[in-house]
Amino acid sequence: MTRQLKFNQNGQFTILQVADAQDLPFPRKAMLDMLDAAYEKINPDLILFTGDNILGNHLLDARFGTKKIGSGKELTRQRMKKALAVILDPPEQRRIPFAMTFGNHDDMNLLTKAEQLELYRAYDQFVFSDEDTPVGNYTVPIWSSNGEKKLFNLWLLDTAWHDKETDRCHTGVTKEEVDWYVARSNELKAENGGQPLPSLLFQHIPFPEIRRLMLECKPGDKGAVRYAKDKAVRLDPAKATGRQCEPGFGYQENNGQFDAIKAQGDVCAAVFSHHHINNFDGVVDGVRVIQSPGASFRCYGNTGRGVRVFVLNEAAPAAFHTYTLTYFDLCGHSPIKLLRYAVQADIGLF
Ligand SMILES: [Fe+2]
């Protein structure tokens, strides 16, 4: 539903980003404990599920490898509804507004994105825009505490889709999406007295320019992540801080998204998911680039499984503060929590 999100009476607005929650209808208790603890501790004003919210290709009637494992759109819809309930029921019950964007896994099944969005729209707390946009792309404005003025904007962009006719999957931001972003950004600028409206941009798969945060190195070098037999990269300490455990280069077909963002000057940071075991924060050619860790315990990960928090301040919203909280930060290090982590994390501990 369209609703007005506002800075609270303390002049703050807190966003909790949950990336790659993809546990399907059979969630690991560790992930649910972690998310519950995050909602309790942070009490966010908005939760953002930034793609791969479900493993849409592991629903019935979806591909499993190269094989179809079921049939029937209605059956797929029912399975998807059940899978979404795992992550959407808790914020609904806590009455915390949430928004979402699609990831590469969400769409790999018979339901169109518009049909999938209908399942999200059934939740009272789902924040959506009624703007006429390319499906899966929208803006979420954050208004001043007195409700008089838009002070900040969130961009939610789609980076992955499944062509149902050819049964092929694509990743990236299309030319149509870049054009929509530029046009909408200009409208928001005009509404804001000619000044770019400060914003955060969230999308599942990074733009390719993220690679500029990395240096080529040898596979044996400190911090090196191998991406080919004799090739590796590591974070450039002059440009980024954090942890890189997989290459995470971003989508391949470049339609000028980065250049458009740079030219518009409204994005305070572009925030990405998809690469579960990377967690860093850097600047590429004046554009801040943030990679967030994954939350799923049924997919690959490491001890960095967690969530990211953004705290905006009404007096200076562009100067936001961000940090991540891991399972251990939120649930503690007691022997039982360590044991639960070790048993429930399907792939990768370190
Ligand atoms: Fe993904």
Residues whose N, C-alpha, C, O or C-beta is under 5 A from the ligand:
A	BS01	LIG	D52 G103 N104 H274
